[in-house]
Amino acid sequence: MSKLQQRLMRELQQNRNIKIVKTNEWCIPIRTVEATYEPIRRSTMDVLMTMLLVSIQEADFANAQELSELLLVDPLFIEDLVSLMSRVSLIEQTEGFYRLTSKGQQQLERGIFEEELDVEMANLYYSPCHLAFLAVDEDNMEEYDDLPELYRYVDEEAEKQEHYEEAMLIEALQQEDDEEAGASQKIIAKIVQTDAKQINDIPCFEFVLHDKEQDILFVRVWNALLNQWDSHLEQQLTEKEQLKWREQYL
């Protein structure tokens, strides 16, 4: 019996009314999916950019120097900002003057600046037992040599799945990026491609418990990939097996 399993058993039995009537271990398959995506950086538009866009919207300016003289701001700052706004297609030069593009008009009205970022790549981890991507801390991932048998309720069709809905992929990627703090936010704009790679088996510990005081049976499942109790698998086992527990274990 592993040290982790022993620790979990001690934790569960801290309440004297709780008795473990069954222990089991099994593993769930986890598919690694390599996702390539296009992100954008979204932030509140700063005052200077707003002033520049409003000025360009209301009058004709042929160069950054004219904008600098109007706003009384160092020409270098204006040149850098005008260059940025041109690069991200907020403004363009038409007939010798700066003009707002439709994109620039929309962002000015919303007061939100969106900048396209370089294409990025990330690994996602799909569980056919959860029918979802799991939020995994890759630094805590381990390789296991001796693994128990496969979970008895694996969805075989989901296990073979190699293509995933874009909305599901974006939600999983966004969940990781939302952990970043700051005034700006990285948004997943588009999935470029995905590559379904290997499947790794991850161990889980199952404990069926009897609360003697309330005379109820329930289950706890520890997911080694998430390093926490897994309410989804617990609910699944409860729905499928709870009616049998009293007959089997009491």
MARSE-631913 format. One record per residue: x, y, z of N, C-alpha, C, CB in turn. Coordinates in steps of 0.2 Angstrom, whole numbers, plus 5000, padded with zeros to 4 digits. Glycine has a CB too. Layout:
<atoms>
XYZXYZXYZXYZ
...
</atoms>
This chain:
<atoms>
500449945000500050005000500450065000499550005006
500350114996500750174995500650215001500650214988
501150265002501150315007500550355006501850345008
500450375000499950424998499250385000499950444991
499150324999498550295000498450285008498550224997
498950275011498950275019498750345022499650255022
499050395019498950465021498150475020499350515018
497950465014497250475013496750435017497050455005
496950375019496550335023496450365030496750265024
497050385033497050425039496650485039497750435041
496650525034496350585033495550565033496450625027
495350515030494650505029494350475036494550455024
494750445040494550415046494650455052494850345047
494850515051494950565057494250565061495150635055
493750565058493050565061492950485063492450585056
492850475070492750415072492150375070492750415080
491650415067491050385065491150355057490550435065
491750375054491850355047492250285047492150405043
492050235044492350175043492450165035492050115046
493050145033493250125026492950055025493950135024
492550045021492249975020492549945013491549975020
492849985009493149955003493650005001492649944997
494249974998494750014995494949984988495450025000
495050034984495250004977495650054974494549994973
496050034969496450084964496350064957497150084967
496350114953496350104946496550164942495550084944
496650164936496850214932496450244927497550204929
496450304925496050334920496550354914495650394923
496250354908496650374902496650444902496450334896
497250474900497250554899497650564892497650584905
497250594888497550604881497850674881496950604875
498550674879498850744878498650774871499650734879
498450834871498250864865498650934864497450884864
499050934859499450994857499051044853500150974854
498951104856498551154853498951214851497951174857
498851234844499151294842498651344841499551284835
498751404844498151454844498451524843497751444850
497951564841498151634840497851674846497851664833
498251704850497951744855497951824854498351734862
497551864857497551934857497651964864496951964853
497952014865497952054871497452104872498752084873
497052104877496452154877496552194884495752114878
496552254883496652304889496252364888497452324890
496152404893495752464893496252514889495652494900
495952544884496252594880496552654885495852624874
497152664884497452724888497252794885498252714888
497352844889497152914888497452934881497252954894
498152924881498452954875498152924868499152944875
498152854868497852824862497152844861497852744863
496752854866496052884865496052954862495652884872
496552994864496553064862496753064855497053104866
497253024853497553014846496952994841498052964845
496552944843496052914839495552964838495752854842
495353004843494753054843495053114838494653084850
495653134839495953184835495953164828496653204837
496153104826496153084819495453074816496553014819
494953054821494253054819493953124817493853024824
494253174820493853244820494253284815493853274826
494853274813495253324809495753284805495653374813
496053324800496553294795497253304798496453324788
497653244799498353244801498753204796498353224808
499253234793499653204788500253164791499953254783
500453184797501053154800500953154808501653184798
501453124811501453114819501653184822501953064821
502053224818502253294821501653334822502753324816
501153334817500553374818500153354824500153374812
500153294825499753264831500153284837499653194831
500853284837501253304843501153374845501953284842
501053414840500953494841500353504844501153534835
499853464842499153474844499053454851498653444840
499353394853499253364860499753384865499153294859
500253424862500853444866501153384870500553494872
501253334866501653274868502253264864501153214868
502753234868503453224864503353184858503853184869
503553204852503553174846503653104846503953214841
504153084850504353014850503852964852505053004854
503452994858502952954860502352944855502652984867
502253004852501653004846501852954841501553074844
502552954838502752914833502652844835503452934831
502852824841502852754843502152734843503152744850
501652774846500952754846500652754839500652804851
500752794835500552804828500752734824500752864824
501352724825501652664822501252594825502452654824
501152594831500852534834500152534831500752544842
499752594831499052594829499052574821498752654830
499552594818499552574810499652494810500052614807
500152474814500352404813499752354815500852384818
499352374820498752334822498052354818498652334829
498152394813497652414809497052454812497352354806
497252494817496752544820496652604815496952564827
497252624812497252684808497552664801497552744811
497452704796497852694790497852764786497452644785
498352764781498352834778497952824771499152844777
497552874771497152884764497152954762496452854766
497352954755497453024752497853064756496753054751
498453044759498953084763498753094770499053144759
498153074773497953084779497853024783497353134780
497953024790497752964794496952964794498052974801
496752904794495952894795495852824799495652874788
495352834803495152774807494952714803494652784813
495152654804494852594801494252574804495352534800
493852534802493252514805493452474812492852464801
493952444812494252414818494452464823494852364816
494752524821494952574825494352604828495352624822
493852614824493152644826492852604831492752654820
492852544830492452494835492852494842492452424832
493552494842493852494848493852554852494652474847
493852614848493752674851493052684855493852734846
492552664851491852664854491852624861491352644849
492252564861492152514866492652534872492352444864
493152574870493752594875494152544876493452624881
494152494872494652434873495152424867494152364873
495752414869496252404864496452324864496952444866
496452304858496552234856497152224852495952194853
497652194854498352184850498452114848498952214854
498552094842498652024840499352004842498552014833
499351944845500051924848500251864843499951894855
500951844844501151784840500851724842501951784842
500851674837500451614838500851574843500551574831
500451544848500751504853500551434853500551534860
500851394857500651324857500651294865501151274853
500151254866500151234873499851154873499651274877
500051124878499751054879499151054883500351004882
498651024881498051014885497950934887497351044881
497550924892497450854894496750834894497850844901
496550794890495850774889495750704893495650764882
495150704897494950644900494350614897494950664908
494350564894493750534892493250514897493850474887
493450504904493050484909492650544912493450454915
492950604910492650674912492250704906493150714915
492450684900492250714894492450784894491450704893
493050804896493250874897494050874897492950904903
494250934896494950944897495050964905495251004893
495550934908495750944915496250994916495950884918
496151044921496651094922497251054926496351154927
497851054923498351014926498951054927498550954921
499251044933499951084934500451034931500051094942
500751054925501251004922501850994927501451034916
502051044931502651034936502550974940502751094939
501850964942501750904946501550834943501150924951
501650834937501550774933502050724934501450784925
501850664935502350604936502250554931502350584943
502850514930502750454926502750394931503350444921
502250344929502150284934502350224930501450284936
502750184934502950114931502450064932503550094934
502150054938501749994939501050034940501949954946
500550014936499950044936499349994937499750084930
498850014941498349964942497849954935497849984948
497349914936496949904930496549974928496449844931
496249974922495950024920495250034923495850024912
495050094924494450114927493850074924494250194927
493350054927492850004925492350044921492549974930
492350114921491850144917492150194912491350184922
492650174909492950214904492550224898493650194902
492350284895492050284889492450274883491750364888
492350214880492850194875492850234869492650124873
492250264867492150304861492550374862491450324859
492450394868492850454870493550444870492550484877
493750384872494550374873494850374866494650304876
494450354861494750354854494750424851494350304850
494350464854494250534851494950574850493850574855
495050604844495650644842495450714840496050604837
494850724839494650794837494150824842494250784829
494150884843493850914848493550984846494250934854
492951004849492651064847493051124849491951074850
493051174844493451234845493251264852493451284839
492651274853492451304859492651274865491651304860
492751204865493051174871493751184872492851094870
494151184866494851194866494951264869495151184859
494551314866494651384868494551394876494251434864
494051364878493851364885494451344890493151334887
494751284888495251254892495851294891495451184889
496051324886496651374885496451434889496751384878
495851464889495751524892495751514900495051544890
495551454902495551444909496251444912495251374911
496751424908497451434910497751504910497951394905
497551544905497751614904497451654909497651634897
496851644911496451684916496751684923495751654917
497251644924497651644930498151694931497951574931
498251724925498751784925498451844927499051794917
498751874932498551944934498751994930498751944942
498452054931498652114927498052154924499152094922
498252214922497652254919497452234912497952324919
497852194909497752164902497552094903498252184897
497152074898496952004898497151974891496251994899
497351914891497551874885496951834883498151824885
496651844877496051804874496251764869495551854872
496051704869496151654863495651674858496051574866
495951694852495551714847495351664842495851774843
495851614841495651564836496151504837495751584829
495851444836496251384836496551364829495851314838
497251364828497551354822497551284820498251384822
497751244825497751164823497851134830498251144818
497651064830497751024836498050954834497051014840
498450924838498750864837498650824843499550874835
498250764842498050724848498650674848497450684847
499050674854499650634855499450574859500150684858
499950554863499950494867499450494873500650474870
499250434875498750424880499150404886498150384879
499150434892499450414898498950394903499950464901
499050334907498650314912498850344919498650234913
498350374922498450404929498050374934498150484928
498450354940498150314945497650354949498650294950
497150324952496650354956496450304962495950374952
496350334968496150294974495450294975496650314980
495150244976494350244978494250214985493950194973
493850254989493650224995492950234996494050275001
492650174998491950175000491850175007491550104997
491450225010491450245017490750235020491750315018
490750215026490150205030490150255036490050135032
489650305036489550345041489050315046489350415039
489350285052488950245056488450285060489450215062
488550345061488150395065487450405060488450455067
487650425054487050435050486850375046487250495045
487250325046487050255043486950265035486450225045
487450305032487550315025488150295022487350385023
488150265016488750245012488950295007488650175009
489550315006489750365001490450344999489650435003
490650374993491350364990491750424990491250324983
492350414990492850474989493350444984493250494995
493550484979494050464974494650514974493750454967
495250494975495850544974496150534967496350524980
496150584963496450594957497150614957495950634952
497650574955498350584956498550644951498750524955
498150644946498350694941498250764943498050684934
497650774946497350834949497650844956496650834949
497850794959498150794966497650824971498750844966
496950794970496450814974495850764973496150884972
495350774978494750734977494350754971494350734983
494150704968493850714961493050704962494050664956
492650754962491950754963491550724957491650824965
491850734951491550704945491550624945491850724939
492150594947492150524947491750494953492850504948
491750534959491350514964490650514963491450564970
490350564959489650564957489550504952489450634954
489950494948489850434943489850374946490450434938
490250354951490250294955489550294959490850284959
489450344962488750344966488150334962488750414970
488150354956487550344952487550274950487550394946
488050244948488150174946488150124951488750174941
488350134957488450084962488150084968489150074962
487950144970487750154977487150104979487450224978
486750084975486150044977486449974979485650034972
487049954977487349894979487749894985487749864973
488049954987488449954992488249924999488650024994
487649945001487349915007487349845007486649945009
487149815002487149735001487849705001486749714995
488349744998488949714997489449725004489349744992
489349785007489849795012489549805019490149865010
488949795020488649795027488349735029488149855028
</atoms>
